[in-house]
Amino acid sequence: MIRASFALVLALGTLCPATGMAAAKYPEQKAKLQQQLKAQYVPTALTNGAFGTPGTVLILRKPDLGAVPGNAITYYTNNLKGGRLTHPTLANIFFKAEAIRTLNSGEQFYVMNFEVRDDAVLVLLYSCNTYDDMLYKADVQFPFPKGYLADVTLSQVQQAIGEVFEVAPPAAASAPPPAEPAVQQPAQPAQPEESAPPAQPAEPVTLKMGDSTDQVSASMGQPDRIAKVANKEIYFYKDMKITFVDGKISDIQ
């Protein structure tokens, strides 16, 4: 039981970058190199399981990159060894075989973070695509001889990363084609405006007692409202009320 627990601790130390047991050497060089890498490969933030603004996307150039579901306890480790990706034995012991997915060249990944160790640089990745509605994660370790931090340059680390990944070009925003310049027409001399003929005053409407409803409608138009009481009929206009008795004007107000 004690031996099994110790093996699990070793597995976690190997698999989880955040809990690695590497000796703390060259702290300033590690911090500087890590900041340089983050400036060149912008990480994508992951907060409460949700991605923030996407950062750098890397395209896999080699086959056989192992990855596990994003909800796994840690990343699946890949090592660059002899020009190909290999997987530590403990990684395959720690994860069930059915949980490990093999991703091949052409797959795209978000850069999540970097860890600079005494003998390696780790790149932590999340897949850009989902598989069975699940994102997958992995890390890739780029080994260096111990003591490399004393004189390593950013370009040397980039060259190692470039063996496995290439940086995806940023998506080009589609801009509308430039508008063709308008052909300038020669100015035309202003034409004098013709004055409109003066409006003719409307002829006054003349109503008289005894006019019929038809005569009133012909002169005044249709009333706004009509009221009828027995033999009496009242036409309501905007500013006038005309009362008819037996169809003849009897009162105008």
N, C-alpha and C positions, 0 to 999 in steps of 0.2 A: 504493500500500500504506500509506504514511504517512498519507495523507488518510483512508483507511478506518479506520485505527486511531484517529485523532483523533475521527472521527465516533462510534466506539464509546465512547470516553471521555466524549464529550458526552452520549451516550444514557444511560450509567450515571449520570452526574451528575444528569441530569434525572429518571431513573426511580427511583433508589434513594435514599430519604430519608437513609439512614445515611451516604451519601457525597456529599451535595449540596455545592456549592461556594459557597453563599451567604456573604456577608461576615458576620463575627461582630460584629454590633451589638446593643446592648441585651441583654447576656447575662443580667442579673438579671431583666429583664422577661420574657425568653423562658422562663427557668426557672420563674418564678412562674406565668406563664400556663399552662405545660405541667402543673404540679402541680395547678392549679385545674381544668383539663380532666380530668385523671385522677381527681380527686375526684368530679367530676360524672358522668363516663362511665368506669366502672371497667373497666380493661383485663382481658382474659383472657390468662393466662400460656400460653405455648407452649414446652415443653421437650422436646427430642429428638423433635419431631414429634407430641407428645401434648399435648392440652389439659389445663390444670389446672382449678381451680374457675371455672365460667363467670362472666363479668362482665356488663357492660351489653350488651344486644342492641338494635341499631338496625334499624328497618324503613324500607326504601327508598321514597321518595315520588315519585321521578322515573324515567323510563325511560332506557335506553341506558347503564347502568353497565357498563363493560368490566372483565373479570376474567380472570385466568390461573390455571392449576393451582397448587396450593399448593407443589409441588416446583420451581416456576420460580425462577430466580436472583434475581428481584426482583418487586415489586408492579407491577401495571398501573396507570398513572396516568390519573385522570379530573380534569378541571377544571370548576368551576362558572363558567360564562360566559354572560352574557345570560339568566340564569334557567334554563339547561339544562346538561346534562353534555356536555362535549366531550373530545376525546382528542388529545394532542399528536402531531404527525406522527412524531416520533422513537419514540413508544411503538409505533406500528403498524409501523415499520421494524424495531424491535428484536425484536418477537415475530412469529412466523408467524401468518397469519390463522386457521389451523385451531386454534391454541392459545387464541385469544381467544373468550371466551363473553360474550354480552350478557345481562345480568340486568335485569329490569324491576321496576316498582313492586310492592311487596308482599313482595319478597325480604327475608330477615333476615340480619343480619351481626353477628358478634362484634367488638367494639372491641379491637384488639390494641395500639395505641400511638398517640401523637401526636408530631408534630414541628412546632415553631414556627419559622418562617423570617422573614427580614426583610420579605417581601412576601406571605406566605401562611401558613395553618395547614393541616397535613396530618393526615388521619385514616386510619390503617391498619386494614384490615378483612379478616376471613376469613368466608366464607359459613357459615351455620349448617347448610345442607343440602349434600348431596353430589350431584354430577352425574357419571354414569358412574363411580360409586365414587370420586370425587375431590372434595376441597374446593377452592374457588377463593378467590383473594385479589386485593385491589385497594386503591388509596389514592384519596382524593378531596382535591383541593387547593381551599381556599377563599381566593381572592386578597383582599389588602388593599393599600391604597396604602402606599408606602414611608414609614417613620416612624410607622406606626400603633401600634407597640408603646409609644410614649411615653405614649399616653393611652387605649389600647383597654381596654375592660372585658370581663369574662367574659361578661356578658349579650349584648354585641354579637357575640362569636364564637358563642355559643349560637344566636343568631338566624340567623346565616349557616348553621350546621349544620342548623338546623331547616327551612331551605328544601329540603334534600335528604333528611333523615331525621327520623323521630320515634322516641322511646324506647319500646321495647316494655314494657308493664306486666309487673311480676314475676308469675310463675306463682303463683296463689293456692293455698295448701295446702287440700285439702278436709278440713274438720274435721267430725267426726260431729255430728249435731244434738244439742242439749242434751237431757239426759234429763228426762222429766217428773217433777215432784216427787212423791214417794210420798205417798199419802193416809194420814195418821196415824190409826190405829184406836184407839178408847178402850181403855185397859188393862183387861184382864179380871182379876177377883180370882183369886188363885192357888188351885187346887184341891188339897186334901190328897191326897198320894200314897197309893194303896192298897198296903199291905204285902203282898209276895208270900208265899204259903204256904210254910212251911219245907219243904225238900226231904226226901222220905222216904228213909230209909236203904235201900240195896239189900239184898235178901235174900241171905244167904250161899249159895254154890253147894256142894252136897254131892255128893261122888263116892265111890264105893266099889268095891272089887275086884269084877270080874265084870261091871261096866257095859259096855255095847256102845259102839261108835264113834258110833252114832246118838244114844244117850243123852248122851254127852259133848258132841257137837256141838250138841245142843239146849240144854244147860246153859251151855256155855262159848263157843259160837259156833265159827266155822271157825278152825282153827289157822293160825298164821303160816307153818308149814312142815310137811310130812309126809315121813317117811323110811320106806322099806319094805326089810326084809331077810328073805327066806324067808317063814315064817309070822308074822313079827314086824312090827309097824307102830308107829311112834313119832310122836305129835302134839307139836309144839313150840308153846307159847304164850309170852307175854312173860316170865312168871316161873314157868313150869311145864313139865315134860316128862312126858307120859303114854305108857306103853308098853302096847301091846295084843299079845296072843298069840291067834291064831285069832279076832280080832275082839272080845276081852274084855280089860278092864283087868287087867294083871298087875303093873304097877309105876307109882308116882306119885312124881315128884321135884320 
